[in-house]
Amino acid sequence: MTTASIVANSVLPALRIPLTLTTSDGLRLVGELALPERNTPVASIVCVHPLPTHGGMMDSHVLRKMAWRLPALADIAVLRFNTRGTQSAAGQSEGEFDNGRGEGLDLQAAIGEIEARSLPAPWLVGWSFGTDVILRHGNLDPVRGAILLSPPLRFATDSDLLTWAETGRALTCVVPELDDYLAPEAARPRFSIIPQAEVIAVAGAKHLWVGETNVRAAIDEIVKRVAPHAWPLPHQWAGPMERWSDL
């Protein structure tokens, strides 16, 4: 079978299930669960997207590439969803943007879906605004830990951070060297109140993780913690592979 390079628009095999999540306040949210096509998942990830008022959604490129790659490369189940009021190609979730408050109920609904399907070892991955939602609302069982991409600490407070210190739940901050909002040298003292928190600086990267090199660096840091047996991810794939086009 031909081996090909994994590039920005490579879509590897997975079982992709459209979802409707229902929150405790009665909203229906659009989502998708990507599962390994043949193997049993070894871990699960719930993704929380960037700020929807600035274009963030479940199809934001790093999260979409996680769903395209991780079921096949690492046997990880990946759940993405649109928070309340957010729209993507899959549809629009009910409700309205709530500045990181009601979005906590959205996250809880997604975690509940993982539990209902008996998927293993749930982790949370947030990007930008999604990191604030996780810091405020994601420190709960059965979550194993969280990985934060480009955390701006815009909505989360020190009180939110201290709850993570109290539980000891794993927390890794993957911070672009050239981040526009919270660069590594500023992130380290902010997160130092959480003894177990790691701050990983990614050289040359910016807040939006543009470029395949930066995307790979971010996803590798996630896999290193969620499914270390699969780290580092390969850059080649021997098997069926589609190429996504938005055109």
Residue frames as qw, qx, qy, qz and C-alpha x, y, z in Angstrom:
[[0.000, 0.888, 0.460, 0.000, 0.00, 0.00, 0.00],
 [0.389, 0.600, -0.025, 0.699, 1.25, 3.48, -0.88],
 [0.450, -0.559, -0.375, 0.587, 2.64, 5.63, 1.92],
 [0.199, 0.730, 0.236, 0.609, 1.85, 9.33, 1.69],
 [0.232, 0.086, -0.394, 0.885, 2.76, 12.40, 3.72],
 [0.160, -0.735, -0.634, 0.180, 0.18, 13.78, 6.15],
 [0.215, 0.242, 0.103, 0.941, -0.42, 17.39, 5.16],
 [0.170, 0.014, 0.326, -0.930, -2.70, 20.20, 6.33],
 [0.657, 0.080, -0.043, -0.749, -5.86, 18.88, 4.65],
 [0.361, 0.123, -0.921, -0.082, -5.26, 15.14, 5.13],
 [0.710, -0.245, 0.194, -0.631, -8.29, 13.28, 6.50],
 [0.129, 0.254, -0.958, 0.043, -7.46, 9.84, 7.88],
 [0.516, -0.297, -0.724, -0.348, -10.01, 7.06, 8.42],
 [0.102, -0.015, 0.677, -0.729, -12.38, 7.27, 11.40],
 [0.124, -0.570, -0.802, -0.127, -15.94, 6.54, 12.36],
 [0.019, 0.067, -0.107, 0.992, -17.50, 10.04, 12.39],
 [0.147, -0.559, -0.815, 0.039, -20.81, 10.36, 14.22],
 [0.097, -0.495, -0.093, -0.858, -22.88, 13.57, 14.10],
 [0.298, -0.328, -0.756, 0.481, -24.13, 14.46, 17.57],
 [0.252, -0.691, -0.167, -0.657, -26.80, 16.56, 19.23],
 [0.364, -0.076, -0.678, 0.634, -25.85, 17.37, 22.81],
 [0.342, -0.746, -0.391, -0.417, -28.55, 18.58, 25.20],
 [0.188, 0.351, -0.497, 0.771, -27.52, 20.91, 28.03],
 [0.196, -0.362, -0.799, 0.438, -29.04, 20.98, 31.51],
 [0.179, 0.460, 0.245, -0.834, -30.76, 24.25, 30.58],
 [0.621, 0.502, 0.556, -0.229, -32.41, 22.64, 27.56],
 [0.327, 0.756, -0.331, -0.460, -30.28, 23.81, 24.62],
 [0.928, 0.201, 0.287, 0.128, -29.38, 21.52, 21.73],
 [0.136, -0.788, 0.461, 0.384, -25.78, 21.75, 20.56],
 [0.826, 0.522, -0.192, -0.091, -24.26, 20.58, 17.29],
 [0.405, -0.666, 0.622, 0.074, -21.31, 18.21, 17.60],
 [0.817, 0.382, -0.414, -0.127, -19.33, 15.33, 16.14],
 [0.698, -0.510, 0.503, -0.011, -17.59, 12.32, 17.65],
 [0.622, 0.573, -0.521, -0.109, -14.67, 10.81, 15.73],
 [0.819, -0.386, 0.407, -0.116, -13.75, 7.26, 16.81],
 [0.156, -0.435, 0.828, 0.318, -11.00, 4.86, 15.72],
 [0.660, 0.224, -0.402, -0.594, -12.32, 2.93, 12.77],
 [0.776, 0.051, -0.625, -0.074, -11.21, -0.51, 14.00],
 [0.454, 0.062, -0.696, 0.553, -9.54, -0.30, 17.40],
 [0.429, -0.754, -0.489, 0.091, -11.00, 0.41, 20.82],
 [0.092, 0.863, -0.142, 0.477, -10.18, 3.97, 21.95],
 [0.648, -0.074, -0.515, 0.556, -7.42, 4.26, 24.54],
 [0.169, -0.384, -0.343, 0.841, -8.45, 7.77, 25.59],
 [0.167, 0.771, 0.574, 0.220, -10.95, 10.51, 24.79],
 [0.243, -0.115, -0.048, 0.962, -10.70, 14.24, 24.15],
 [0.116, 0.841, 0.525, -0.066, -13.40, 16.88, 24.44],
 [0.405, 0.166, 0.159, 0.885, -12.45, 19.98, 22.42],
 [0.017, -0.846, -0.414, 0.334, -13.59, 23.50, 23.30],
 [0.554, 0.538, 0.290, 0.565, -13.15, 25.99, 20.48],
 [0.293, -0.030, -0.103, 0.950, -11.89, 29.60, 20.34],
 [0.157, 0.411, 0.363, -0.822, -14.04, 32.72, 20.81],
 [0.380, 0.500, 0.750, 0.208, -17.18, 32.39, 18.64],
 [0.139, 0.922, 0.214, -0.293, -17.62, 36.16, 18.37],
 [0.020, 0.771, -0.491, -0.406, -14.30, 36.17, 16.50],
 [0.637, 0.439, -0.526, -0.353, -14.89, 33.13, 14.27],
 [0.108, -0.307, 0.923, -0.206, -14.18, 30.30, 16.69],
 [0.844, 0.043, -0.048, -0.532, -16.18, 27.07, 16.18],
 [0.871, -0.209, 0.445, -0.028, -15.83, 23.30, 16.26],
 [0.831, 0.469, 0.147, 0.261, -14.16, 23.43, 12.82],
 [0.079, -0.933, 0.347, 0.058, -11.38, 25.79, 13.96],
 [0.685, 0.532, -0.489, -0.091, -8.41, 24.29, 12.19],
 [0.039, 0.443, -0.844, 0.301, -6.35, 22.75, 15.02],
 [0.588, -0.019, 0.630, -0.507, -9.43, 21.02, 16.48],
 [0.829, 0.416, -0.031, -0.373, -10.58, 19.78, 13.10],
 [0.507, 0.556, -0.658, 0.030, -7.10, 18.37, 12.36],
 [0.283, -0.302, 0.815, -0.406, -7.17, 16.58, 15.71],
 [0.757, 0.199, 0.434, -0.445, -10.42, 14.89, 14.66],
 [0.726, 0.579, -0.290, -0.231, -8.95, 14.07, 11.24],
 [0.436, 0.561, -0.683, 0.169, -5.76, 12.47, 12.62],
 [0.244, -0.454, 0.716, -0.471, -5.94, 11.25, 16.20],
 [0.883, -0.023, 0.273, -0.380, -8.46, 8.39, 15.85],
 [0.895, 0.407, -0.180, 0.031, -6.23, 6.76, 13.22],
 [0.446, 0.615, -0.503, 0.412, -2.78, 7.70, 14.52],
 [0.009, 0.356, -0.685, 0.636, -3.32, 7.36, 18.28],
 [0.381, -0.365, -0.846, -0.070, -6.63, 5.51, 18.86],
 [0.023, -0.236, -0.450, 0.861, -8.05, 8.61, 20.57],
 [0.075, 0.700, 0.692, 0.159, -11.76, 9.47, 20.42],
 [0.171, -0.054, -0.020, 0.984, -12.27, 13.18, 19.63],
 [0.029, 0.744, 0.666, -0.039, -15.50, 15.01, 20.45],
 [0.147, 0.022, 0.080, 0.986, -15.96, 18.52, 19.02],
 [0.016, 0.714, 0.699, -0.027, -19.02, 20.72, 19.44],
 [0.089, 0.527, 0.125, 0.836, -20.30, 24.23, 18.87],
 [0.122, -0.274, -0.617, 0.728, -20.93, 26.10, 22.10],
 [0.178, 0.709, 0.625, -0.272, -24.26, 27.88, 22.50],
 [0.260, 0.879, 0.094, -0.387, -25.09, 30.17, 19.59],
 [0.186, -0.578, 0.624, 0.491, -22.06, 29.07, 17.55],
 [0.813, 0.500, 0.118, -0.274, -22.34, 28.03, 13.90],
 [0.266, -0.445, 0.745, 0.420, -20.19, 25.84, 11.66],
 [0.371, 0.185, -0.690, -0.593, -20.73, 23.81, 8.49],
 [0.192, -0.172, -0.963, 0.082, -22.45, 21.14, 10.63],
 [0.287, -0.710, -0.567, -0.303, -25.07, 23.60, 11.86],
 [0.042, -0.548, 0.267, -0.792, -25.77, 26.14, 14.59],
 [0.325, -0.250, -0.811, 0.418, -26.15, 25.35, 18.26],
 [0.257, -0.798, -0.461, -0.291, -29.13, 26.83, 20.07],
 [0.524, -0.704, -0.236, 0.416, -28.79, 29.70, 22.49],
 [0.245, 0.932, -0.080, 0.253, -26.57, 32.77, 22.60],
 [0.569, 0.338, -0.449, 0.600, -22.95, 33.48, 23.50],
 [0.582, -0.765, -0.236, -0.139, -22.66, 33.87, 27.27],
 [0.051, 0.838, -0.418, 0.347, -19.10, 35.11, 27.93],
 [0.377, 0.326, -0.820, 0.280, -17.92, 31.78, 29.30],
 [0.438, -0.179, 0.576, -0.666, -20.72, 31.32, 31.84],
 [0.850, 0.179, 0.203, -0.452, -23.42, 29.22, 30.16],
 [0.621, 0.527, -0.571, -0.106, -20.72, 27.59, 28.06],
 [0.171, -0.377, 0.845, -0.340, -19.87, 25.65, 31.22],
 [0.737, 0.148, 0.494, -0.437, -23.17, 23.80, 30.82],
 [0.738, 0.568, -0.270, -0.247, -22.21, 23.08, 27.22],
 [0.235, 0.540, -0.794, 0.150, -18.92, 21.55, 28.36],
 [0.456, -0.159, 0.756, -0.441, -20.71, 19.47, 30.98],
 [0.831, 0.341, 0.163, -0.409, -23.05, 18.12, 28.29],
 [0.612, 0.591, -0.520, -0.072, -20.06, 17.07, 26.19],
 [0.037, -0.408, 0.854, -0.321, -18.39, 15.35, 29.15],
 [0.668, 0.045, 0.536, -0.515, -21.70, 13.65, 29.86],
 [0.810, 0.461, -0.186, -0.310, -21.74, 12.28, 26.30],
 [0.350, 0.524, -0.764, 0.137, -18.30, 10.76, 26.84],
 [0.321, -0.203, 0.790, -0.481, -19.54, 9.16, 30.06],
 [0.773, 0.223, 0.260, -0.534, -22.77, 7.90, 28.46],
 [0.791, 0.486, -0.339, -0.154, -20.76, 6.14, 25.74],
 [0.872, -0.429, 0.198, 0.131, -18.34, 4.68, 28.31],
 [0.639, 0.660, -0.206, 0.336, -15.37, 6.16, 26.47],
 [0.795, -0.343, -0.248, 0.434, -12.10, 5.92, 28.40],
 [0.565, -0.305, -0.040, 0.766, -9.74, 8.40, 30.03],
 [0.237, 0.869, 0.359, 0.244, -11.41, 11.73, 29.16],
 [0.434, -0.267, -0.014, 0.860, -9.18, 14.79, 28.68],
 [0.221, 0.904, 0.316, -0.184, -10.16, 18.33, 27.81],
 [0.507, 0.008, 0.273, 0.818, -8.43, 20.40, 25.13],
 [0.133, 0.901, 0.342, -0.230, -9.26, 24.08, 24.82],
 [0.510, 0.246, 0.216, 0.795, -7.97, 26.72, 22.46],
 [0.027, 0.316, 0.015, 0.948, -8.02, 30.42, 23.45],
 [0.539, -0.310, 0.073, -0.780, -11.57, 31.14, 24.74],
 [0.864, -0.123, -0.448, -0.191, -12.01, 27.39, 25.13],
 [0.523, 0.119, -0.635, 0.557, -9.22, 27.37, 27.73],
 [0.204, -0.245, 0.337, -0.886, -11.14, 29.87, 29.85],
 [0.785, -0.186, -0.211, -0.553, -14.26, 27.69, 29.69],
 [0.812, 0.000, -0.563, 0.154, -12.19, 24.70, 30.81],
 [0.292, 0.205, -0.558, 0.749, -10.45, 26.55, 33.63],
 [0.386, -0.219, 0.218, -0.869, -13.79, 27.83, 34.95],
 [0.801, -0.027, 0.101, -0.590, -15.93, 24.73, 34.46],
 [0.801, 0.309, -0.492, -0.144, -13.84, 21.67, 33.53],
 [0.095, 0.428, -0.795, 0.419, -12.22, 20.73, 36.85],
 [0.745, -0.131, 0.317, -0.572, -14.56, 17.84, 37.58],
 [0.410, -0.129, 0.900, 0.067, -14.72, 14.06, 37.50],
 [0.928, -0.183, 0.235, 0.225, -14.17, 11.98, 35.44],
 [0.461, 0.858, -0.192, 0.119, -11.79, 14.36, 33.64],
 [0.881, -0.110, -0.096, 0.450, -8.17, 13.18, 33.78],
 [0.399, -0.465, 0.067, 0.787, -6.68, 16.54, 32.94],
 [0.397, 0.875, 0.245, -0.128, -6.64, 19.44, 30.49],
 [0.562, -0.034, 0.298, 0.771, -4.36, 20.81, 27.80],
 [0.130, 0.883, 0.257, -0.370, -4.71, 24.52, 27.09],
 [0.576, 0.287, 0.343, 0.684, -3.63, 25.94, 23.71],
 [0.150, 0.412, 0.112, 0.892, -2.93, 29.69, 23.70],
 [0.324, -0.673, -0.632, 0.206, -4.60, 30.43, 27.07],
 [0.158, 0.617, 0.052, 0.770, -5.37, 34.19, 27.25],
 [0.306, -0.372, -0.654, 0.584, -6.74, 34.16, 30.83],
 [0.099, -0.294, -0.221, -0.924, -9.37, 36.66, 29.69],
 [0.630, -0.444, -0.275, -0.575, -12.38, 35.20, 31.50],
 [0.819, -0.283, -0.459, 0.197, -10.74, 32.86, 34.04],
 [0.232, -0.870, 0.232, -0.368, -9.57, 34.32, 37.36],
 [0.148, 0.462, -0.798, 0.356, -6.99, 33.32, 39.95],
 [0.624, -0.137, 0.533, -0.555, -9.86, 31.81, 41.95],
 [0.905, 0.309, -0.086, -0.280, -10.55, 29.47, 39.02],
 [0.536, 0.541, -0.625, 0.172, -6.88, 28.52, 38.83],
 [0.225, -0.435, 0.712, -0.503, -6.74, 27.77, 42.55],
 [0.868, -0.017, 0.247, -0.429, -9.44, 25.11, 42.20],
 [0.843, 0.408, -0.350, 0.027, -7.05, 23.20, 39.91],
 [0.161, 0.546, -0.685, 0.455, -4.32, 23.54, 42.52],
 [0.579, -0.290, 0.506, -0.570, -6.68, 22.07, 45.11],
 [0.943, 0.127, 0.133, -0.277, -7.66, 19.00, 43.09],
 [0.437, -0.498, 0.680, 0.314, -4.22, 18.34, 41.60],
 [0.777, 0.483, 0.402, -0.029, -5.78, 17.48, 38.24],
 [0.606, -0.067, 0.396, 0.686, -3.22, 17.49, 35.43],
 [0.269, 0.920, 0.191, -0.212, -2.90, 20.78, 33.54],
 [0.598, -0.089, 0.370, 0.706, -0.62, 21.62, 30.63],
 [0.243, 0.880, 0.114, -0.392, -0.45, 25.04, 28.97],
 [0.664, 0.162, 0.437, 0.585, 0.93, 25.01, 25.42],
 [0.009, 0.896, 0.146, -0.419, 1.84, 28.62, 24.78],
 [0.673, 0.617, 0.130, 0.388, 3.08, 30.09, 21.49],
 [0.572, -0.193, -0.078, 0.793, 6.36, 31.96, 21.82],
 [0.078, 0.085, 0.200, 0.973, 4.86, 34.90, 19.91],
 [0.096, -0.625, -0.775, 0.001, 1.35, 34.82, 21.39],
 [0.034, 0.550, 0.166, 0.818, -0.47, 38.14, 21.10],
 [0.550, -0.663, -0.195, -0.469, -2.31, 37.80, 24.43],
 [0.686, -0.646, 0.319, -0.104, -0.23, 35.78, 26.92],
 [0.578, 0.584, -0.564, 0.083, 3.32, 34.88, 25.93],
 [0.815, -0.123, -0.531, 0.197, 5.25, 32.18, 27.84],
 [0.357, 0.163, -0.464, 0.794, 7.15, 34.60, 30.07],
 [0.381, -0.264, 0.143, -0.874, 3.82, 36.10, 31.20],
 [0.811, -0.188, -0.404, -0.380, 2.03, 32.74, 31.43],
 [0.617, 0.066, -0.693, 0.366, 4.54, 31.12, 33.79],
 [0.024, 0.089, -0.560, 0.824, 3.95, 33.44, 36.78],
 [0.591, -0.119, -0.062, -0.795, 0.18, 33.41, 36.21],
 [0.873, -0.060, -0.410, -0.258, 0.00, 29.62, 36.26],
 [0.342, 0.352, -0.737, 0.465, 2.58, 29.21, 39.03],
 [0.482, -0.270, 0.446, -0.704, -0.23, 29.15, 41.61],
 [0.956, 0.050, -0.012, -0.288, -1.06, 25.67, 40.25],
 [0.451, -0.614, 0.635, 0.129, 1.84, 23.48, 41.41],
 [0.690, 0.064, 0.699, 0.178, 1.22, 20.72, 38.87],
 [0.538, 0.806, 0.156, -0.189, 0.74, 23.05, 35.88],
 [0.633, -0.089, 0.411, 0.650, 3.24, 22.81, 33.04],
 [0.328, 0.859, 0.015, -0.393, 3.86, 25.74, 30.70],
 [0.708, 0.050, 0.519, 0.475, 5.31, 24.57, 27.38],
 [0.164, 0.755, -0.153, -0.616, 6.62, 27.28, 25.04],
 [0.763, 0.366, 0.477, 0.237, 6.44, 26.54, 21.31],
 [0.312, -0.448, 0.286, 0.787, 9.15, 28.41, 19.43],
 [0.048, -0.062, 0.557, 0.827, 8.01, 30.56, 16.51],
 [0.062, -0.517, -0.829, -0.201, 4.30, 29.89, 16.97],
 [0.170, -0.175, 0.060, -0.968, 1.57, 32.52, 17.26],
 [0.459, 0.039, 0.545, -0.701, -1.88, 32.51, 18.88],
 [0.768, 0.327, 0.000, -0.551, -3.65, 31.05, 15.85],
 [0.666, -0.214, 0.704, 0.124, -1.19, 28.18, 15.25],
 [0.668, 0.683, -0.075, -0.285, -0.93, 28.93, 11.53],
 [0.332, 0.639, -0.689, -0.086, 1.30, 26.54, 9.58],
 [0.915, -0.049, -0.376, -0.139, 1.60, 22.76, 9.59],
 [0.503, 0.266, -0.618, 0.543, 4.80, 22.82, 11.67],
 [0.204, -0.280, 0.437, -0.830, 3.03, 24.67, 14.47],
 [0.811, -0.144, -0.113, -0.555, -0.08, 22.48, 14.27],
 [0.828, 0.089, -0.542, 0.108, 2.05, 19.36, 14.57],
 [0.245, 0.289, -0.605, 0.700, 3.88, 20.81, 17.57],
 [0.485, -0.246, 0.264, -0.796, 0.58, 21.54, 19.35],
 [0.895, -0.050, -0.216, -0.386, -0.99, 18.17, 18.58],
 [0.679, 0.220, -0.634, 0.299, 2.17, 16.30, 19.59],
 [0.031, -0.297, 0.580, -0.758, 2.10, 18.00, 23.01],
 [0.727, -0.149, 0.087, -0.665, -1.50, 16.84, 23.40],
 [0.905, 0.101, -0.391, -0.132, -0.75, 13.24, 22.40],
 [0.386, 0.390, -0.680, 0.487, 2.33, 13.12, 24.66],
 [0.255, -0.199, 0.591, -0.739, -0.01, 13.48, 27.64],
 [0.763, 0.057, 0.117, -0.633, -3.21, 11.80, 26.50],
 [0.984, 0.147, 0.086, -0.046, -1.74, 8.76, 24.70],
 [0.201, -0.808, 0.511, 0.213, 2.02, 8.72, 25.28],
 [0.722, -0.036, 0.659, 0.210, 2.41, 5.36, 23.54],
 [0.592, 0.660, 0.413, 0.209, 1.59, 7.11, 20.24],
 [0.008, 0.983, -0.134, -0.122, 4.02, 10.03, 20.71],
 [0.168, 0.460, -0.096, -0.867, 5.52, 11.42, 18.58],
 [0.720, 0.500, 0.374, -0.303, 2.96, 11.15, 15.83],
 [0.590, 0.043, 0.574, 0.566, 4.16, 9.95, 12.43],
 [0.191, 0.579, -0.127, -0.782, 4.18, 12.29, 9.46],
 [0.288, 0.190, -0.776, -0.528, 3.38, 9.49, 7.00],
 [0.687, 0.072, 0.494, -0.527, 0.31, 7.27, 6.57],
 [0.093, 0.152, -0.902, -0.394, 0.08, 3.94, 4.75],
 [0.174, 0.436, 0.862, -0.194, -3.60, 3.55, 4.02],
 [0.140, 0.710, 0.546, 0.421, -6.64, 5.34, 2.64],
 [0.253, -0.457, -0.221, 0.824, -6.50, 9.09, 3.03],
 [0.263, 0.805, 0.481, 0.228, -8.78, 11.83, 1.76],
 [0.312, 0.020, -0.030, 0.949, -7.97, 15.46, 1.11],
 [0.028, 0.736, 0.577, -0.352, -10.45, 17.99, 2.49],
 [0.213, 0.229, 0.288, 0.905, -11.48, 20.98, 0.41],
 [0.079, 0.539, 0.512, -0.665, -13.62, 23.91, 1.58],
 [0.128, 0.243, -0.392, -0.878, -14.18, 24.98, -2.02]]
